[in-house]
Amino acid sequence: MPIIKFLKNVKNWDNHRPLLWWSLEQTKDSTNAVLEMGCGEGSTPYLINYCNKNKRKLISYDFDKEWANKYNAIYVTDWDSINHNEHYSVILIDHSPGERRHIDIIKLADKCDYMIIHDSEPQATGYMLDKVWHLFPYRKNLITQGAWATIVSRYKEIPYINIKGFNIQ
């Protein structure tokens, strides 16, 4: 999927898309699956399109049966039941309940090349992300008013990311 379509009309609620697109492009030759934790209009249609076009495996989970059904994702009632052992090229963390996110980030920290975390602004203390930042030597924040998005990696250095119109530091 061209960057123009992937990044068209990005709003605060789906501002993770630039980092998601960048990480997908960086791992374009990977045979590892892409993992989406939490479906939504701001990620799932883009991931489906991108992964289908690039012959990549996408695994999407959601805690909400309606969202899972809408996108043919795997419905989960217990996040502990998902596969925390596979290595993924890219992981998107945007699932509910939000208080659960830090637990899955910890479990998956060494299971991916890049992880994109939505709602990572410092004021979002309910997500308890202060418990995970120390796990990742590489980190960049996409800063917007309201929600932030963050890309982290344990293994791959994240260079300066320049995507026009986005403040990534």
C-alpha positions as CSV (number, residue, x, y, z in Angstrom):
1,M,0.0,0.0,0.0
2,P,1.5,3.4,-0.9
3,I,2.3,5.7,1.9
4,I,-0.3,8.2,0.5
5,K,-3.2,5.9,1.2
6,F,-1.8,4.5,4.4
7,L,-1.4,8.0,5.9
8,K,-4.4,9.8,4.4
9,N,-6.6,11.6,6.9
10,V,-4.7,10.5,10.0
11,K,-6.4,11.8,13.1
12,N,-5.4,11.8,16.8
13,W,-7.3,8.5,17.4
14,D,-5.3,6.7,14.7
15,N,-2.0,8.6,14.8
16,H,-0.1,5.3,15.2
17,R,-0.5,4.7,11.4
18,P,2.7,6.6,10.4
19,L,4.8,4.5,12.8
20,L,3.0,1.4,11.8
21,W,3.6,2.0,8.1
22,W,7.3,2.8,8.7
23,S,7.8,-0.4,10.7
24,L,6.0,-2.5,8.0
25,E,8.3,-1.0,5.4
26,Q,11.4,-1.7,7.5
27,T,10.4,-5.4,7.9
28,K,9.1,-5.8,4.3
29,D,11.3,-8.9,3.7
30,S,10.4,-10.6,7.0
31,T,8.7,-13.9,7.0
32,N,7.4,-13.3,10.5
33,A,3.7,-12.4,11.1
34,V,2.3,-9.0,12.0
35,L,0.4,-9.0,15.2
36,E,-2.5,-6.6,15.9
37,M,-3.8,-6.5,19.5
38,G,-7.0,-4.5,19.2
39,C,-8.9,-4.0,16.0
40,G,-10.2,-0.7,14.7
41,E,-10.9,1.5,11.8
42,G,-7.6,3.2,12.3
43,S,-5.4,0.1,11.8
44,T,-7.2,-3.1,10.7
45,P,-8.3,-2.2,7.2
46,Y,-4.8,-0.7,6.5
47,L,-3.1,-3.8,7.9
48,I,-5.3,-6.2,6.0
49,N,-4.7,-4.3,2.7
50,Y,-0.9,-4.0,3.3
51,C,-0.4,-7.6,4.4
52,N,-2.5,-9.0,1.6
53,K,-0.7,-6.9,-1.0
54,N,2.7,-7.8,0.4
55,K,1.9,-11.5,1.1
56,R,2.4,-11.1,4.8
57,K,0.6,-13.0,7.6
58,L,-1.6,-10.8,9.8
59,I,-2.9,-12.0,13.2
60,S,-5.5,-9.8,14.7
61,Y,-7.1,-10.2,18.2
62,D,-9.8,-8.3,19.9
63,F,-11.5,-8.4,23.3
64,D,-14.8,-7.0,21.8
65,K,-16.8,-9.7,19.9
66,E,-18.3,-7.1,17.6
67,W,-14.9,-5.7,16.4
68,A,-13.5,-9.2,16.1
69,N,-16.4,-10.3,13.9
70,K,-16.3,-7.1,11.8
71,Y,-12.7,-7.8,10.8
72,N,-12.7,-11.6,11.0
73,A,-10.2,-11.4,13.9
74,I,-9.7,-13.8,16.7
75,Y,-12.0,-13.0,19.6
76,V,-10.4,-13.4,23.0
77,T,-11.8,-13.3,26.4
78,D,-8.5,-13.8,28.1
79,W,-5.4,-12.1,26.8
80,D,-3.2,-14.7,28.5
81,S,-4.5,-17.2,26.0
82,I,-2.9,-15.6,23.0
83,N,0.5,-16.8,21.6
84,H,3.1,-14.8,23.5
85,N,5.9,-17.0,22.2
86,E,6.0,-16.5,18.4
87,H,8.4,-13.9,17.0
88,Y,6.6,-11.1,15.1
89,S,8.0,-8.5,12.7
90,V,5.6,-5.8,13.9
91,I,3.2,-5.7,16.9
92,L,0.5,-3.0,17.3
93,I,-0.6,-2.6,20.9
94,D,-4.0,-0.8,21.0
95,H,-6.2,-3.3,22.9
96,S,-8.6,-3.1,25.7
97,P,-8.9,-3.1,28.6
98,G,-6.1,-0.4,28.6
99,E,-4.9,-1.5,32.0
100,R,-3.9,-4.8,30.4
101,R,-1.5,-3.2,27.8
102,H,1.6,-3.0,29.9
103,I,1.3,-6.7,30.8
104,D,1.3,-7.8,27.1
105,I,4.0,-5.3,26.2
106,I,6.2,-7.0,28.9
107,K,5.3,-10.5,27.6
108,L,6.0,-9.5,24.0
109,A,9.0,-7.1,24.5
110,D,11.5,-9.6,23.1
111,K,9.1,-11.2,20.5
112,C,9.2,-8.5,17.8
113,D,11.4,-6.3,15.6
114,Y,9.2,-3.3,16.3
115,M,6.3,-2.6,18.6
116,I,3.9,0.3,18.1
117,I,2.1,1.4,21.2
118,H,-0.9,3.7,20.9
119,D,-2.0,6.1,23.7
120,S,1.6,6.5,25.0
121,E,1.4,10.1,26.1
122,P,2.8,10.8,29.5
123,Q,-0.6,11.8,30.9
124,A,-2.0,8.3,30.1
125,T,-1.0,6.9,33.4
126,G,-3.8,4.3,33.4
127,Y,-1.9,2.3,30.8
128,M,1.0,2.0,33.3
129,L,3.6,2.4,30.5
130,D,6.2,3.7,32.9
131,K,6.6,-0.1,33.8
132,V,7.7,-0.9,30.3
133,W,10.0,1.8,28.9
134,H,13.1,0.4,30.5
135,L,12.7,-2.7,28.4
136,F,13.4,-0.9,25.2
137,P,16.8,0.7,24.4
138,Y,15.3,2.2,21.2
139,R,12.3,4.4,21.2
140,K,10.7,7.3,19.3
141,N,7.4,9.1,20.0
142,L,5.0,10.5,17.5
143,I,3.7,13.5,19.4
144,T,0.3,15.1,18.8
145,Q,-2.2,17.0,20.9
146,G,-4.0,14.3,22.9
147,A,-2.9,10.8,22.2
148,W,0.7,9.9,21.3
149,A,2.0,6.8,19.6
150,T,5.4,5.3,20.3
151,I,7.6,2.9,18.4
152,V,10.0,0.7,20.4
153,S,12.5,-2.0,19.8
154,R,14.7,-4.2,21.9
155,Y,17.0,-5.2,19.0
156,K,16.8,-2.7,16.2
157,E,18.0,0.9,16.4
158,I,15.3,3.3,15.3
159,P,16.8,6.1,13.2
160,Y,15.4,9.6,12.7
161,I,12.0,9.0,11.1
162,N,11.0,11.8,8.8
163,I,7.4,11.6,7.6
164,K,6.0,14.9,6.4
165,G,3.4,16.4,8.6
166,F,4.3,14.3,11.7
167,N,6.4,15.2,14.8
168,I,8.4,12.1,15.5
169,Q,11.1,12.5,18.2
